[in-house]
Amino acid sequence: MQRKKSKAKATPSPPAPVGVDVDKDVVVRLAYELYVRRGGEHGHDVEDWLMAEQILLEQKKRSGSTRRASDATRRREGKFYS
């Protein structure tokens, strides 16, 4: 007689949107923080994960646009002062 192996169901983390680089460890910490802020209510893990990704993507967009502008300024300045 063979025993059936019990498979533990692990909830996979939702994938990040295509073409976006998000640090998974940062998402995990932020999702946990959202869980704690809600009072530790179970059953909202996917919502917390997606919200954490969204928050981080918005932060990245804001900081990325500023960084790109300053990089462009440096390239332009280097062109005139070389």
mmCIF file of the N, C-alpha and C atoms, coordinates in Angstrom:
data_MODEL
# 
_entry.id   MODEL 
# 
loop_
_atom_site.group_PDB 
_atom_site.id 
_atom_site.type_symbol 
_atom_site.label_atom_id 
_atom_site.label_alt_id 
_atom_site.label_comp_id 
_atom_site.label_asym_id 
_atom_site.label_entity_id 
_atom_site.label_seq_id 
_atom_site.pdbx_PDB_ins_code 
_atom_site.Cartn_x 
_atom_site.Cartn_y 
_atom_site.Cartn_z 
_atom_site.occupancy 
_atom_site.B_iso_or_equiv 
_atom_site.pdbx_formal_charge 
_atom_site.auth_seq_id 
_atom_site.auth_comp_id 
_atom_site.auth_asym_id 
_atom_site.auth_atom_id 
_atom_site.pdbx_PDB_model_num 
ATOM 1   N N  . MET A 1 1  ? 0.819  -1.176 0.000   1.00 0.00 ? 1  MET A N  1 
ATOM 2   C CA . MET A 1 1  ? 0.000  0.000  0.000   1.00 0.00 ? 1  MET A CA 1 
ATOM 3   C C  . MET A 1 1  ? 0.872  1.252  0.000   1.00 0.00 ? 1  MET A C  1 
ATOM 4   N N  . GLN A 1 2  ? 0.588  2.167  -0.902  1.00 0.00 ? 2  GLN A N  1 
ATOM 5   C CA . GLN A 1 2  ? 1.377  3.393  -1.008  1.00 0.00 ? 2  GLN A CA 1 
ATOM 6   C C  . GLN A 1 2  ? 0.696  4.528  -0.265  1.00 0.00 ? 2  GLN A C  1 
ATOM 7   N N  . ARG A 1 3  ? 1.535  5.350  0.337   1.00 0.00 ? 3  ARG A N  1 
ATOM 8   C CA . ARG A 1 3  ? 1.010  6.538  0.998   1.00 0.00 ? 3  ARG A CA 1 
ATOM 9   C C  . ARG A 1 3  ? 1.011  7.698  0.020   1.00 0.00 ? 3  ARG A C  1 
ATOM 10  N N  . LYS A 1 4  ? 0.000  8.495  0.136   1.00 0.00 ? 4  LYS A N  1 
ATOM 11  C CA . LYS A 1 4  ? -0.021 9.703  -0.677  1.00 0.00 ? 4  LYS A CA 1 
ATOM 12  C C  . LYS A 1 4  ? 0.776  10.771 0.033   1.00 0.00 ? 4  LYS A C  1 
ATOM 13  N N  . LYS A 1 5  ? 1.624  11.411 -0.709  1.00 0.00 ? 5  LYS A N  1 
ATOM 14  C CA . LYS A 1 5  ? 2.409  12.497 -0.131  1.00 0.00 ? 5  LYS A CA 1 
ATOM 15  C C  . LYS A 1 5  ? 1.523  13.720 0.002   1.00 0.00 ? 5  LYS A C  1 
ATOM 16  N N  . SER A 1 6  ? 1.539  14.271 1.183   1.00 0.00 ? 6  SER A N  1 
ATOM 17  C CA . SER A 1 6  ? 0.746  15.495 1.363   1.00 0.00 ? 6  SER A CA 1 
ATOM 18  C C  . SER A 1 6  ? 1.545  16.677 0.846   1.00 0.00 ? 6  SER A C  1 
ATOM 19  N N  . LYS A 1 7  ? 0.888  17.468 0.077   1.00 0.00 ? 7  LYS A N  1 
ATOM 20  C CA . LYS A 1 7  ? 1.539  18.644 -0.496  1.00 0.00 ? 7  LYS A CA 1 
ATOM 21  C C  . LYS A 1 7  ? 1.097  19.871 0.277   1.00 0.00 ? 7  LYS A C  1 
ATOM 22  N N  . ALA A 1 8  ? 2.068  20.574 0.819   1.00 0.00 ? 8  ALA A N  1 
ATOM 23  C CA . ALA A 1 8  ? 1.752  21.823 1.522   1.00 0.00 ? 8  ALA A CA 1 
ATOM 24  C C  . ALA A 1 8  ? 1.486  22.888 0.464   1.00 0.00 ? 8  ALA A C  1 
ATOM 25  N N  . LYS A 1 9  ? 0.361  23.544 0.589   1.00 0.00 ? 9  LYS A N  1 
ATOM 26  C CA . LYS A 1 9  ? 0.023  24.583 -0.372  1.00 0.00 ? 9  LYS A CA 1 
ATOM 27  C C  . LYS A 1 9  ? 0.684  25.882 0.046   1.00 0.00 ? 9  LYS A C  1 
ATOM 28  N N  . ALA A 1 10 ? 1.614  26.298 -0.734  1.00 0.00 ? 10 ALA A N  1 
ATOM 29  C CA . ALA A 1 10 ? 2.289  27.568 -0.478  1.00 0.00 ? 10 ALA A CA 1 
ATOM 30  C C  . ALA A 1 10 ? 1.663  28.622 -1.375  1.00 0.00 ? 10 ALA A C  1 
ATOM 31  N N  . THR A 1 11 ? 1.385  29.747 -0.815  1.00 0.00 ? 11 THR A N  1 
ATOM 32  C CA . THR A 1 11 ? 0.823  30.831 -1.611  1.00 0.00 ? 11 THR A CA 1 
ATOM 33  C C  . THR A 1 11 ? 1.961  31.503 -2.363  1.00 0.00 ? 11 THR A C  1 
ATOM 34  N N  . PRO A 1 12 ? 1.954  31.409 -3.686  1.00 0.00 ? 12 PRO A N  1 
ATOM 35  C CA . PRO A 1 12 ? 3.037  32.050 -4.445  1.00 0.00 ? 12 PRO A CA 1 
ATOM 36  C C  . PRO A 1 12 ? 2.881  33.557 -4.393  1.00 0.00 ? 12 PRO A C  1 
ATOM 37  N N  . SER A 1 13 ? 4.030  34.228 -4.387  1.00 0.00 ? 13 SER A N  1 
ATOM 38  C CA . SER A 1 13 ? 3.962  35.686 -4.391  1.00 0.00 ? 13 SER A CA 1 
ATOM 39  C C  . SER A 1 13 ? 3.583  36.155 -5.787  1.00 0.00 ? 13 SER A C  1 
ATOM 40  N N  . PRO A 1 14 ? 2.728  37.149 -5.884  1.00 0.00 ? 14 PRO A N  1 
ATOM 41  C CA . PRO A 1 14 ? 2.324  37.655 -7.191  1.00 0.00 ? 14 PRO A CA 1 
ATOM 42  C C  . PRO A 1 14 ? 3.537  38.218 -7.929  1.00 0.00 ? 14 PRO A C  1 
ATOM 43  N N  . PRO A 1 15 ? 3.590  38.021 -9.221  1.00 0.00 ? 15 PRO A N  1 
ATOM 44  C CA . PRO A 1 15 ? 4.737  38.526 -9.978  1.00 0.00 ? 15 PRO A CA 1 
ATOM 45  C C  . PRO A 1 15 ? 4.690  40.042 -10.097 1.00 0.00 ? 15 PRO A C  1 
ATOM 46  N N  . ALA A 1 16 ? 5.869  40.630 -10.210 1.00 0.00 ? 16 ALA A N  1 
ATOM 47  C CA . ALA A 1 16 ? 5.952  42.070 -10.438 1.00 0.00 ? 16 ALA A CA 1 
ATOM 48  C C  . ALA A 1 16 ? 5.534  42.354 -11.874 1.00 0.00 ? 16 ALA A C  1 
ATOM 49  N N  . PRO A 1 17 ? 5.005  43.532 -12.147 1.00 0.00 ? 17 PRO A N  1 
ATOM 50  C CA . PRO A 1 17 ? 4.657  43.879 -13.520 1.00 0.00 ? 17 PRO A CA 1 
ATOM 51  C C  . PRO A 1 17 ? 5.868  43.742 -14.445 1.00 0.00 ? 17 PRO A C  1 
ATOM 52  N N  . VAL A 1 18 ? 5.612  43.360 -15.678 1.00 0.00 ? 18 VAL A N  1 
ATOM 53  C CA . VAL A 1 18 ? 6.675  43.120 -16.653 1.00 0.00 ? 18 VAL A CA 1 
ATOM 54  C C  . VAL A 1 18 ? 7.509  44.380 -16.857 1.00 0.00 ? 18 VAL A C  1 
ATOM 55  N N  . GLY A 1 19 ? 8.827  44.201 -16.859 1.00 0.00 ? 19 GLY A N  1 
ATOM 56  C CA . GLY A 1 19 ? 9.729  45.311 -17.122 1.00 0.00 ? 19 GLY A CA 1 
ATOM 57  C C  . GLY A 1 19 ? 10.005 46.194 -15.906 1.00 0.00 ? 19 GLY A C  1 
ATOM 58  N N  . VAL A 1 20 ? 9.576  45.769 -14.737 1.00 0.00 ? 20 VAL A N  1 
ATOM 59  C CA . VAL A 1 20 ? 9.782  46.576 -13.543 1.00 0.00 ? 20 VAL A CA 1 
ATOM 60  C C  . VAL A 1 20 ? 10.668 45.808 -12.584 1.00 0.00 ? 20 VAL A C  1 
ATOM 61  N N  . ASP A 1 21 ? 11.697 46.484 -12.079 1.00 0.00 ? 21 ASP A N  1 
ATOM 62  C CA . ASP A 1 21 ? 12.630 45.863 -11.157 1.00 0.00 ? 21 ASP A CA 1 
ATOM 63  C C  . ASP A 1 21 ? 12.292 46.309 -9.742  1.00 0.00 ? 21 ASP A C  1 
ATOM 64  N N  . VAL A 1 22 ? 11.741 45.387 -8.950  1.00 0.00 ? 22 VAL A N  1 
ATOM 65  C CA . VAL A 1 22 ? 11.372 45.683 -7.577  1.00 0.00 ? 22 VAL A CA 1 
ATOM 66  C C  . VAL A 1 22 ? 12.098 44.692 -6.676  1.00 0.00 ? 22 VAL A C  1 
ATOM 67  N N  . ASP A 1 23 ? 12.744 45.183 -5.634  1.00 0.00 ? 23 ASP A N  1 
ATOM 68  C CA . ASP A 1 23 ? 13.458 44.326 -4.698  1.00 0.00 ? 23 ASP A CA 1 
ATOM 69  C C  . ASP A 1 23 ? 12.450 43.546 -3.858  1.00 0.00 ? 23 ASP A C  1 
ATOM 70  N N  . LYS A 1 24 ? 12.463 42.230 -3.996  1.00 0.00 ? 24 LYS A N  1 
ATOM 71  C CA . LYS A 1 24 ? 11.473 41.378 -3.331  1.00 0.00 ? 24 LYS A CA 1 
ATOM 72  C C  . LYS A 1 24 ? 11.534 41.525 -1.809  1.00 0.00 ? 24 LYS A C  1 
ATOM 73  N N  . ASP A 1 25 ? 12.725 41.663 -1.236  1.00 0.00 ? 25 ASP A N  1 
ATOM 74  C CA . ASP A 1 25 ? 12.848 41.803 0.213   1.00 0.00 ? 25 ASP A CA 1 
ATOM 75  C C  . ASP A 1 25 ? 12.165 43.068 0.722   1.00 0.00 ? 25 ASP A C  1 
ATOM 76  N N  . VAL A 1 26 ? 12.270 44.134 -0.047  1.00 0.00 ? 26 VAL A N  1 
ATOM 77  C CA . VAL A 1 26 ? 11.622 45.387 0.338   1.00 0.00 ? 26 VAL A CA 1 
ATOM 78  C C  . VAL A 1 26 ? 10.112 45.240 0.253   1.00 0.00 ? 26 VAL A C  1 
ATOM 79  N N  . VAL A 1 27 ? 9.634  44.536 -0.768  1.00 0.00 ? 27 VAL A N  1 
ATOM 80  C CA . VAL A 1 27 ? 8.191  44.300 -0.916  1.00 0.00 ? 27 VAL A CA 1 
ATOM 81  C C  . VAL A 1 27 ? 7.682  43.475 0.266   1.00 0.00 ? 27 VAL A C  1 
ATOM 82  N N  . VAL A 1 28 ? 8.432  42.463 0.649   1.00 0.00 ? 28 VAL A N  1 
ATOM 83  C CA . VAL A 1 28 ? 8.036  41.604 1.767   1.00 0.00 ? 28 VAL A CA 1 
ATOM 84  C C  . VAL A 1 28 ? 7.901  42.429 3.050   1.00 0.00 ? 28 VAL A C  1 
ATOM 85  N N  . ARG A 1 29 ? 8.905  43.262 3.326   1.00 0.00 ? 29 ARG A N  1 
ATOM 86  C CA . ARG A 1 29 ? 8.861  44.075 4.554   1.00 0.00 ? 29 ARG A CA 1 
ATOM 87  C C  . ARG A 1 29 ? 7.690  45.046 4.544   1.00 0.00 ? 29 ARG A C  1 
ATOM 88  N N  . LEU A 1 30 ? 7.457  45.691 3.414   1.00 0.00 ? 30 LEU A N  1 
ATOM 89  C CA . LEU A 1 30 ? 6.369  46.658 3.331   1.00 0.00 ? 30 LEU A CA 1 
ATOM 90  C C  . LEU A 1 30 ? 5.010  45.959 3.416   1.00 0.00 ? 30 LEU A C  1 
ATOM 91  N N  . ALA A 1 31 ? 4.870  44.801 2.770   1.00 0.00 ? 31 ALA A N  1 
ATOM 92  C CA . ALA A 1 31 ? 3.616  44.053 2.843   1.00 0.00 ? 31 ALA A CA 1 
ATOM 93  C C  . ALA A 1 31 ? 3.340  43.634 4.289   1.00 0.00 ? 31 ALA A C  1 
ATOM 94  N N  . TYR A 1 32 ? 4.375  43.233 4.995   1.00 0.00 ? 32 TYR A N  1 
ATOM 95  C CA . TYR A 1 32 ? 4.202  42.864 6.404   1.00 0.00 ? 32 TYR A CA 1 
ATOM 96  C C  . TYR A 1 32 ? 3.802  44.080 7.234   1.00 0.00 ? 32 TYR A C  1 
ATOM 97  N N  . GLU A 1 33 ? 4.401  45.215 6.952   1.00 0.00 ? 33 GLU A N  1 
ATOM 98  C CA . GLU A 1 33 ? 4.046  46.447 7.663   1.00 0.00 ? 33 GLU A CA 1 
ATOM 99  C C  . GLU A 1 33 ? 2.571  46.803 7.426   1.00 0.00 ? 33 GLU A C  1 
ATOM 100 N N  . LEU A 1 34 ? 2.105  46.637 6.198   1.00 0.00 ? 34 LEU A N  1 
ATOM 101 C CA . LEU A 1 34 ? 0.696  46.895 5.898   1.00 0.00 ? 34 LEU A CA 1 
ATOM 102 C C  . LEU A 1 34 ? -0.209 45.934 6.668   1.00 0.00 ? 34 LEU A C  1 
ATOM 103 N N  . TYR A 1 35 ? 0.209  44.681 6.762   1.00 0.00 ? 35 TYR A N  1 
ATOM 104 C CA . TYR A 1 35 ? -0.533 43.665 7.511   1.00 0.00 ? 35 TYR A CA 1 
ATOM 105 C C  . TYR A 1 35 ? -0.640 44.060 8.985   1.00 0.00 ? 35 TYR A C  1 
ATOM 106 N N  . VAL A 1 36 ? 0.470  44.499 9.555   1.00 0.00 ? 36 VAL A N  1 
ATOM 107 C CA . VAL A 1 36 ? 0.487  44.889 10.968  1.00 0.00 ? 36 VAL A CA 1 
ATOM 108 C C  . VAL A 1 36 ? -0.380 46.129 11.190  1.00 0.00 ? 36 VAL A C  1 
ATOM 109 N N  . ARG A 1 37 ? -0.275 47.102 10.291  1.00 0.00 ? 37 ARG A N  1 
ATOM 110 C CA . ARG A 1 37 ? -1.071 48.330 10.421  1.00 0.00 ? 37 ARG A CA 1 
ATOM 111 C C  . ARG A 1 37 ? -2.572 48.036 10.388  1.00 0.00 ? 37 ARG A C  1 
ATOM 112 N N  . ARG A 1 38 ? -2.968 46.997 9.648   1.00 0.00 ? 38 ARG A N  1 
ATOM 113 C CA . ARG A 1 38 ? -4.374 46.631 9.550   1.00 0.00 ? 38 ARG A CA 1 
ATOM 114 C C  . ARG A 1 38 ? -4.823 45.869 10.781  1.00 0.00 ? 38 ARG A C  1 
ATOM 115 N N  . GLY A 1 39 ? -3.906 45.585 11.695  1.00 0.00 ? 39 GLY A N  1 
ATOM 116 C CA . GLY A 1 39 ? -4.257 44.886 12.927  1.00 0.00 ? 39 GLY A CA 1 
ATOM 117 C C  . GLY A 1 39 ? -4.010 43.391 12.862  1.00 0.00 ? 39 GLY A C  1 
ATOM 118 N N  . GLY A 1 40 ? -3.251 42.942 11.882  1.00 0.00 ? 40 GLY A N  1 
ATOM 119 C CA . GLY A 1 40 ? -2.920 41.527 11.767  1.00 0.00 ? 40 GLY A CA 1 
ATOM 120 C C  . GLY A 1 40 ? -4.066 40.660 11.264  1.00 0.00 ? 40 GLY A C  1 
ATOM 121 N N  . GLU A 1 41 ? -4.988 41.269 10.568  1.00 0.00 ? 41 GLU A N  1 
ATOM 122 C CA . GLU A 1 41 ? -6.129 40.524 10.027  1.00 0.00 ? 41 GLU A CA 1 
ATOM 123 C C  . GLU A 1 41 ? -5.661 39.635 8.880   1.00 0.00 ? 41 GLU A C  1 
ATOM 124 N N  . HIS A 1 42 ? -5.914 38.339 9.013   1.00 0.00 ? 42 HIS A N  1 
ATOM 125 C CA . HIS A 1 42 ? -5.484 37.375 7.995   1.00 0.00 ? 42 HIS A CA 1 
ATOM 126 C C  . HIS A 1 42 ? -6.401 37.410 6.775   1.00 0.00 ? 42 HIS A C  1 
ATOM 127 N N  . GLY A 1 43 ? -5.875 36.890 5.658   1.00 0.00 ? 43 GLY A N  1 
ATOM 128 C CA . GLY A 1 43 ? -6.683 36.749 4.458   1.00 0.00 ? 43 GLY A CA 1 
ATOM 129 C C  . GLY A 1 43 ? -6.502 37.862 3.439   1.00 0.00 ? 43 GLY A C  1 
ATOM 130 N N  . HIS A 1 44 ? -5.581 38.770 3.690   1.00 0.00 ? 44 HIS A N  1 
ATOM 131 C CA . HIS A 1 44 ? -5.363 39.879 2.763   1.00 0.00 ? 44 HIS A CA 1 
ATOM 132 C C  . HIS A 1 44 ? -3.914 39.915 2.270   1.00 0.00 ? 44 HIS A C  1 
ATOM 133 N N  . ASP A 1 45 ? -3.268 38.763 2.247   1.00 0.00 ? 45 ASP A N  1 
ATOM 134 C CA . ASP A 1 45 ? -1.855 38.722 1.889   1.00 0.00 ? 45 ASP A CA 1 
ATOM 135 C C  . ASP A 1 45 ? -1.589 39.196 0.464   1.00 0.00 ? 45 ASP A C  1 
ATOM 136 N N  . VAL A 1 46 ? -2.422 38.786 -0.481  1.00 0.00 ? 46 VAL A N  1 
ATOM 137 C CA . VAL A 1 46 ? -2.213 39.197 -1.873  1.00 0.00 ? 46 VAL A CA 1 
ATOM 138 C C  . VAL A 1 46 ? -2.461 40.699 -2.019  1.00 0.00 ? 46 VAL A C  1 
ATOM 139 N N  . GLU A 1 47 ? -3.496 41.208 -1.358  1.00 0.00 ? 47 GLU A N  1 
ATOM 140 C CA . GLU A 1 47 ? -3.774 42.645 -1.398  1.00 0.00 ? 47 GLU A CA 1 
ATOM 141 C C  . GLU A 1 47 ? -2.602 43.433 -0.822  1.00 0.00 ? 47 GLU A C  1 
ATOM 142 N N  . ASP A 1 48 ? -2.052 42.951 0.311   1.00 0.00 ? 48 ASP A N  1 
ATOM 143 C CA . ASP A 1 48 ? -0.913 43.633 0.930   1.00 0.00 ? 48 ASP A CA 1 
ATOM 144 C C  . ASP A 1 48 ? 0.295  43.626 -0.003  1.00 0.00 ? 48 ASP A C  1 
ATOM 145 N N  . TRP A 1 49 ? 0.517  42.483 -0.645  1.00 0.00 ? 49 TRP A N  1 
ATOM 146 C CA . TRP A 1 49 ? 1.662  42.358 -1.564  1.00 0.00 ? 49 TRP A CA 1 
ATOM 147 C C  . TRP A 1 49 ? 1.517  43.332 -2.727  1.00 0.00 ? 49 TRP A C  1 
ATOM 148 N N  . LEU A 1 50 ? 0.340  43.343 -3.343  1.00 0.00 ? 50 LEU A N  1 
ATOM 149 C CA . LEU A 1 50 ? 0.119  44.219 -4.497  1.00 0.00 ? 50 LEU A CA 1 
ATOM 150 C C  . LEU A 1 50 ? 0.194  45.696 -4.106  1.00 0.00 ? 50 LEU A C  1 
ATOM 151 N N  . MET A 1 51 ? -0.332 46.024 -2.929  1.00 0.00 ? 51 MET A N  1 
ATOM 152 C CA . MET A 1 51 ? -0.266 47.403 -2.453  1.00 0.00 ? 51 MET A CA 1 
ATOM 153 C C  . MET A 1 51 ? 1.188  47.800 -2.201  1.00 0.00 ? 51 MET A C  1 
ATOM 154 N N  . ALA A 1 52 ? 1.963  46.918 -1.610  1.00 0.00 ? 52 ALA A N  1 
ATOM 155 C CA . ALA A 1 52 ? 3.376  47.204 -1.358  1.00 0.00 ? 52 ALA A CA 1 
ATOM 156 C C  . ALA A 1 52 ? 4.120  47.430 -2.673  1.00 0.00 ? 52 ALA A C  1 
ATOM 157 N N  . GLU A 1 53 ? 3.859  46.580 -3.666  1.00 0.00 ? 53 GLU A N  1 
ATOM 158 C CA . GLU A 1 53 ? 4.495  46.765 -4.979  1.00 0.00 ? 53 GLU A CA 1 
ATOM 159 C C  . GLU A 1 53 ? 4.102  48.109 -5.577  1.00 0.00 ? 53 GLU A C  1 
ATOM 160 N N  . GLN A 1 54 ? 2.820  48.439 -5.496  1.00 0.00 ? 54 GLN A N  1 
ATOM 161 C CA . GLN A 1 54 ? 2.337  49.698 -6.072  1.00 0.00 ? 54 GLN A CA 1 
ATOM 162 C C  . GLN A 1 54 ? 3.007  50.896 -5.403  1.00 0.00 ? 54 GLN A C  1 
ATOM 163 N N  . ILE A 1 55 ? 3.108  50.862 -4.086  1.00 0.00 ? 55 ILE A N  1 
ATOM 164 C CA . ILE A 1 55 ? 3.755  51.953 -3.349  1.00 0.00 ? 55 ILE A CA 1 
ATOM 165 C C  . ILE A 1 55 ? 5.203  52.093 -3.781  1.00 0.00 ? 55 ILE A C  1 
ATOM 166 N N  . LEU A 1 56 ? 5.910  50.981 -3.870  1.00 0.00 ? 56 LEU A N  1 
ATOM 167 C CA . LEU A 1 56 ? 7.324  51.025 -4.246  1.00 0.00 ? 56 LEU A CA 1 
ATOM 168 C C  . LEU A 1 56 ? 7.518  51.475 -5.689  1.00 0.00 ? 56 LEU A C  1 
ATOM 169 N N  . LEU A 1 57 ? 6.615  51.055 -6.578  1.00 0.00 ? 57 LEU A N  1 
ATOM 170 C CA . LEU A 1 57 ? 6.710  51.482 -7.977  1.00 0.00 ? 57 LEU A CA 1 
ATOM 171 C C  . LEU A 1 57 ? 6.489  52.991 -8.099  1.00 0.00 ? 57 LEU A C  1 
ATOM 172 N N  . GLU A 1 58 ? 5.535  53.514 -7.340  1.00 0.00 ? 58 GLU A N  1 
ATOM 173 C CA . GLU A 1 58 ? 5.286  54.961 -7.361  1.00 0.00 ? 58 GLU A CA 1 
ATOM 174 C C  . GLU A 1 58 ? 6.501  55.718 -6.834  1.00 0.00 ? 58 GLU A C  1 
ATOM 175 N N  . GLN A 1 59 ? 7.100  55.227 -5.759  1.00 0.00 ? 59 GLN A N  1 
ATOM 176 C CA . GLN A 1 59 ? 8.296  55.864 -5.209  1.00 0.00 ? 59 GLN A CA 1 
ATOM 177 C C  . GLN A 1 59 ? 9.432  55.821 -6.225  1.00 0.00 ? 59 GLN A C  1 
ATOM 178 N N  . LYS A 1 60 ? 9.560  54.688 -6.900  1.00 0.00 ? 60 LYS A N  1 
ATOM 179 C CA . LYS A 1 60 ? 10.629 54.527 -7.888  1.00 0.00 ? 60 LYS A CA 1 
ATOM 180 C C  . LYS A 1 60 ? 10.424 55.474 -9.073  1.00 0.00 ? 60 LYS A C  1 
ATOM 181 N N  . LYS A 1 61 ? 9.160  55.632 -9.494  1.00 0.00 ? 61 LYS A N  1 
ATOM 182 C CA . LYS A 1 61 ? 8.867  56.550 -10.595 1.00 0.00 ? 61 LYS A CA 1 
ATOM 183 C C  . LYS A 1 61 ? 9.266  57.972 -10.228 1.00 0.00 ? 61 LYS A C  1 
ATOM 184 N N  . ARG A 1 62 ? 8.869  58.394 -9.019  1.00 0.00 ? 62 ARG A N  1 
ATOM 185 C CA . ARG A 1 62 ? 9.178  59.762 -8.587  1.00 0.00 ? 62 ARG A CA 1 
ATOM 186 C C  . ARG A 1 62 ? 10.670 59.993 -8.469  1.00 0.00 ? 62 ARG A C  1 
ATOM 187 N N  . SER A 1 63 ? 11.381 59.061 -7.860  1.00 0.00 ? 63 SER A N  1 
ATOM 188 C CA . SER A 1 63 ? 12.824 59.243 -7.689  1.00 0.00 ? 63 SER A CA 1 
ATOM 189 C C  . SER A 1 63 ? 13.553 59.042 -9.016  1.00 0.00 ? 63 SER A C  1 
ATOM 190 N N  . GLY A 1 64 ? 13.045 58.175 -9.873  1.00 0.00 ? 64 GLY A N  1 
ATOM 191 C CA . GLY A 1 64 ? 13.686 57.910 -11.164 1.00 0.00 ? 64 GLY A CA 1 
ATOM 192 C C  . GLY A 1 64 ? 13.604 59.087 -12.101 1.00 0.00 ? 64 GLY A C  1 
ATOM 193 N N  . SER A 1 65 ? 12.468 59.793 -12.120 1.00 0.00 ? 65 SER A N  1 
ATOM 194 C CA . SER A 1 65 ? 12.325 60.935 -13.013 1.00 0.00 ? 65 SER A CA 1 
ATOM 195 C C  . SER A 1 65 ? 13.251 62.063 -12.585 1.00 0.00 ? 65 SER A C  1 
ATOM 196 N N  . THR A 1 66 ? 13.439 62.236 -11.280 1.00 0.00 ? 66 THR A N  1 
ATOM 197 C CA . THR A 1 66 ? 14.354 63.261 -10.779 1.00 0.00 ? 66 THR A CA 1 
ATOM 198 C C  . THR A 1 66 ? 15.784 62.906 -11.138 1.00 0.00 ? 66 THR A C  1 
ATOM 199 N N  . ARG A 1 67 ? 16.132 61.629 -10.977 1.00 0.00 ? 67 ARG A N  1 
ATOM 200 C CA . ARG A 1 67 ? 17.492 61.197 -11.258 1.00 0.00 ? 67 ARG A CA 1 
ATOM 201 C C  . ARG A 1 67 ? 17.797 61.340 -12.749 1.00 0.00 ? 67 ARG A C  1 
ATOM 202 N N  . ARG A 1 68 ? 16.864 60.964 -13.615 1.00 0.00 ? 68 ARG A N  1 
ATOM 203 C CA . ARG A 1 68 ? 17.097 61.074 -15.056 1.00 0.00 ? 68 ARG A CA 1 
ATOM 204 C C  . ARG A 1 68 ? 17.294 62.524 -15.465 1.00 0.00 ? 68 ARG A C  1 
ATOM 205 N N  . ALA A 1 69 ? 16.543 63.428 -14.868 1.00 0.00 ? 69 ALA A N  1 
ATOM 206 C CA . ALA A 1 69 ? 16.679 64.845 -15.205 1.00 0.00 ? 69 ALA A CA 1 
ATOM 207 C C  . ALA A 1 69 ? 18.056 65.351 -14.806 1.00 0.00 ? 69 ALA A C  1 
ATOM 208 N N  . SER A 1 70 ? 18.529 64.952 -13.626 1.00 0.00 ? 70 SER A N  1 
ATOM 209 C CA . SER A 1 70 ? 19.839 65.423 -13.193 1.00 0.00 ? 70 SER A CA 1 
ATOM 210 C C  . SER A 1 70 ? 20.946 64.806 -14.038 1.00 0.00 ? 70 SER A C  1 
ATOM 211 N N  . ASP A 1 71 ? 20.789 63.546 -14.467 1.00 0.00 ? 71 ASP A N  1 
ATOM 212 C CA . ASP A 1 71 ? 21.771 62.914 -15.348 1.00 0.00 ? 71 ASP A CA 1 
ATOM 213 C C  . ASP A 1 71 ? 21.834 63.640 -16.682 1.00 0.00 ? 71 ASP A C  1 
ATOM 214 N N  . ALA A 1 72 ? 20.681 64.006 -17.217 1.00 0.00 ? 72 ALA A N  1 
ATOM 215 C CA . ALA A 1 72 ? 20.638 64.723 -18.492 1.00 0.00 ? 72 ALA A CA 1 
ATOM 216 C C  . ALA A 1 72 ? 21.318 66.087 -18.352 1.00 0.00 ? 72 ALA A C  1 
ATOM 217 N N  . THR A 1 73 ? 21.105 66.741 -17.221 1.00 0.00 ? 73 THR A N  1 
ATOM 218 C CA . THR A 1 73 ? 21.742 68.044 -16.988 1.00 0.00 ? 73 THR A CA 1 
ATOM 219 C C  . THR A 1 73 ? 23.244 67.884 -16.940 1.00 0.00 ? 73 THR A C  1 
ATOM 220 N N  . ARG A 1 74 ? 23.731 66.858 -16.267 1.00 0.00 ? 74 ARG A N  1 
ATOM 221 C CA . ARG A 1 74 ? 25.180 66.647 -16.197 1.00 0.00 ? 74 ARG A CA 1 
ATOM 222 C C  . ARG A 1 74 ? 25.760 66.380 -17.572 1.00 0.00 ? 74 ARG A C  1 
ATOM 223 N N  . ARG A 1 75 ? 25.073 65.594 -18.397 1.00 0.00 ? 75 ARG A N  1 
ATOM 224 C CA . ARG A 1 75 ? 25.579 65.310 -19.739 1.00 0.00 ? 75 ARG A CA 1 
ATOM 225 C C  . ARG A 1 75 ? 25.643 66.590 -20.558 1.00 0.00 ? 75 ARG A C  1 
ATOM 226 N N  . ARG A 1 76 ? 24.598 67.399 -20.438 1.00 0.00 ? 76 ARG A N  1 
ATOM 227 C CA . ARG A 1 76 ? 24.551 68.643 -21.202 1.00 0.00 ? 76 ARG A CA 1 
ATOM 228 C C  . ARG A 1 76 ? 25.655 69.591 -20.729 1.00 0.00 ? 76 ARG A C  1 
ATOM 229 N N  . GLU A 1 77 ? 25.844 69.709 -19.427 1.00 0.00 ? 77 GLU A N  1 
ATOM 230 C CA . GLU A 1 77 ? 26.872 70.590 -18.901 1.00 0.00 ? 77 GLU A CA 1 
ATOM 231 C C  . GLU A 1 77 ? 28.247 70.110 -19.322 1.00 0.00 ? 77 GLU A C  1 
ATOM 232 N N  . GLY A 1 78 ? 28.473 68.802 -19.291 1.00 0.00 ? 78 GLY A N  1 
ATOM 233 C CA . GLY A 1 78 ? 29.762 68.249 -19.691 1.00 0.00 ? 78 GLY A CA 1 
ATOM 234 C C  . GLY A 1 78 ? 30.055 68.540 -21.162 1.00 0.00 ? 78 GLY A C  1 
ATOM 235 N N  . LYS A 1 79 ? 29.009 68.563 -21.959 1.00 0.00 ? 79 LYS A N  1 
ATOM 236 C CA . LYS A 1 79 ? 29.168 68.822 -23.380 1.00 0.00 ? 79 LYS A CA 1 
ATOM 237 C C  . LYS A 1 79 ? 29.659 70.249 -23.622 1.00 0.00 ? 79 LYS A C  1 
ATOM 238 N N  . PHE A 1 80 ? 29.151 71.195 -22.846 1.00 0.00 ? 80 PHE A N  1 
ATOM 239 C CA . PHE A 1 80 ? 29.527 72.592 -23.057 1.00 0.00 ? 80 PHE A CA 1 
ATOM 240 C C  . PHE A 1 80 ? 30.855 72.949 -22.403 1.00 0.00 ? 80 PHE A C  1 
ATOM 241 N N  . TYR A 1 81 ? 31.235 72.237 -21.361 1.00 0.00 ? 81 TYR A N  1 
ATOM 242 C CA . TYR A 1 81 ? 32.456 72.604 -20.636 1.00 0.00 ? 81 TYR A CA 1 
ATOM 243 C C  . TYR A 1 81 ? 33.646 71.741 -20.988 1.00 0.00 ? 81 TYR A C  1 
ATOM 244 N N  . SER A 1 82 ? 33.524 70.839 -21.914 1.00 0.00 ? 82 SER A N  1 
ATOM 245 C CA . SER A 1 82 ? 34.633 69.965 -22.260 1.00 0.00 ? 82 SER A CA 1 
ATOM 246 C C  . SER A 1 82 ? 35.612 70.625 -23.190 1.00 0.00 ? 82 SER A C  1 
# 
